[in-house]
Amino acid sequence: MGIFDRDLWSEVFSTLTKNMLRTFLTTLGVIFAIVILILLLGGTNGMSNGFNRIFAGTATNSMFMWTQTTSMAYKGFERGRPIDFTLEDVDLIKQQVSEVDIIAPRIQLGDFGGTATVIRNGRTSGSGVYGDYPSIDLVSKKRIVEGRFINQNDIEDSKKVCVIGVDAYKLLFDKGENAIGKSIKINGIYFSVVGIYKKNDNINFEGENAIFVPFTTFQNAFNSGNKIGWMAILVDPDKEVAVAEKKIKTLLKRKYNIHPDDIRAIGSFDFSEIFKGISAFTLVLQGFSFFVGTFTLLAGVIAVSNILLITVKERTNEIGVRRALGATPKIIKRQIILESIVLTTFAGLIGFVISVAALHFLDYKFGHTDEYPFVNPTVSIPQILFSFILMIGLSVLIGLIPANRAVKIKPIEALREE
Amino acid sequence: MIEIKDLHKSYHMGSNSLHVLKGINFSVKEGELVAIMGSSGSGKSTLLNILGMLDNLDEGEYLLDGVTIKNLNETKAANYRNKFLGFIFQSFNLINYKSAWENVALPLYYQGVNRKLRKERAIKHLESVGLGPWVDHLPSELSGGQKQRVAIARALAAEPKVMLADEPTGALDSKTSHEVMDLIQKINDEGKTILVVTHEDDIAHMCKRIVHLKDGVIVEDKVVDQVRVTPYVQ
């Protein structure tokens, strides 16, 4: 009489298959519920993956920091004083702020967002020109389509090399022309192209019409000295970016005699804030999916319970006979609950197959283009397990209603009914 | 085998109380074939329900094979019914989606007998009631008499101490009624204790003793000369 007893199951199935149409209609609610639950979860995952693709290559625990002009008079200095960071600041921060992992200082030609004239064979492009360290790639990764990015050798030897964006390539080269090894002239100085990059769907400041040269080369070529334009700062993954940001600013404000309350003098941008916002958004969406799914499932399971109540009523006589022949309340109860579980699980599996097929279709349709933030909309194993446990749990709980009704049937009353 | 002393039973419906059994004293020895007679409302069904542990008694004593039957919970009552009693009903009460042998094997299923052994024993009992060729048939494919014979085989299956038959011939024509009574007599000949509730005189006289109930009391309890059923040519 174990749970694997053949007769127990044959009884469950014989009652459920007696009225196939009704059984099927009953399960529709559960089928829809599972479809909705899995689709919502899969969709949310797809969106979450889509966002991740957008930010792929941008370190989430990073920030940028740059200088502006002071907005408050302090220690005898007038307001409106321009501030410039130098390479010493980088070392100072590295020494004093333990939260910081990597600092990639950058210098650019002209003001922020300004461009320099780049000439090659009579063609010109107005491109942004940046002096960078290779470590910038750890903060904001570029997709290299040809050649390579700046490396440590370039820095050490101050090589006159550059990496250009695809837009700059289009302006300076013929279509299909090999750019690697060719020279371009930036503000009168020749650089040899070693790589071409493409932006990485991610948050992107430089665009594709930009040119990167080694930081040290930039210093020599354009006489920038120790000056740096801004810093990309990577914070230890276990530490808060905001904390590091505050420490660095306090440190630099003291160094440059900036009023502690002056918020304009040093500009910064905390990436982790955006990521936090987005992960909170997907989390809320996921919670919402579970909420909607659970209640739809509850409604579906209640429909199953209802139909089982009806079958119990129809089988009053049969249950009475079984009781007279020695079926204990436990046996009767177990059978009805099993019927509830079998119906729900069966419906759940159908719903699961439908929703997985639908997710595949969505993936096929929208998941492989760059147009939508929607990638690989699938549900994880824990999510599936959770859904199934939820479903079976609900079916047991709700199955108790008809099961208790069946147990309440008194054999004499059932047998009297003629 | 059955010992009943001063049995009382009333039903309460709202403020009304209906005293159905008003002090029944009654005993049945092993191997007896007793007919319980009475018009409707005489309390014979209530008595049978109490004997069958389908209903609880209010007052008095009920001993079945030396075991006191009182205030049983549902599970215990179910186990006792399964072990001690075989039921035969007027309307057969077979489970219509189960074959003849599966119906007969049902009490054994609740005893936890394995399927193979259940089938063996069910078939043996079906053969003993002359339904050997019908073991795999559904109740809907059987005649009324055959259905009642399946029900009798089912009542025998668990080897009960006592068989309780509630109007076993009530739904049958006289020819099949006699066939069924013939079978009951034969089972009794083998020593089984059987109680038959009936309101038909000729059926009652096919038993060995007749107990008359009227308005909740036994008005007559007599031993009769058993009328053997004339065997029909099958």
Contacts between the chains, C-beta under 8 A, distances in Angstrom:
chain1	res1	chain2	res2	distance
A	1	B	109	7.7
A	1	B	112	5.1
A	6	B	115	6.4
A	7	B	109	6.0
A	7	B	115	6.5
A	14	B	97	5.2
A	18	B	97	6.9
A	317	B	93	6.8
A	318	B	95	5.6
A	320	B	93	7.8
A	321	B	89	7.9
A	321	B	93	4.5
A	321	B	95	6.7
A	322	B	95	7.9
A	322	B	106	7.2
A	322	B	110	7.9
A	323	B	78	6.4
A	324	B	52	7.1
A	324	B	54	6.5
A	324	B	81	6.3
A	324	B	87	5.2
A	324	B	93	7.9
A	325	B	81	7.2
A	325	B	82	6.7
A	325	B	87	7.1
A	325	B	106	5.4
A	325	B	107	4.8
A	325	B	110	6.4
A	325	B	154	7.4
A	326	B	78	5.3
A	326	B	79	6.6
A	326	B	81	5.3
A	326	B	82	2.5
A	326	B	83	7.6
A	326	B	107	5.6
A	326	B	110	4.0
A	326	B	111	7.2
A	326	B	158	7.3
A	327	B	78	6.1
A	327	B	110	5.5
A	328	B	74	7.0
A	328	B	75	4.6
A	328	B	78	4.4
A	328	B	79	6.9
A	328	B	110	7.6
A	329	B	74	4.9
A	329	B	75	6.2
A	329	B	78	7.4
A	330	B	75	6.8
A	331	B	110	6.9
A	407	B	74	7.7
A	410	B	54	7.6
A	411	B	54	4.9
A	412	B	49	5.2
A	412	B	54	4.6
A	412	B	55	5.7
A	415	B	54	7.6
A	415	B	89	6.4
A	415	B	93	6.6
A	418	B	90	7.7
A	418	B	91	5.8
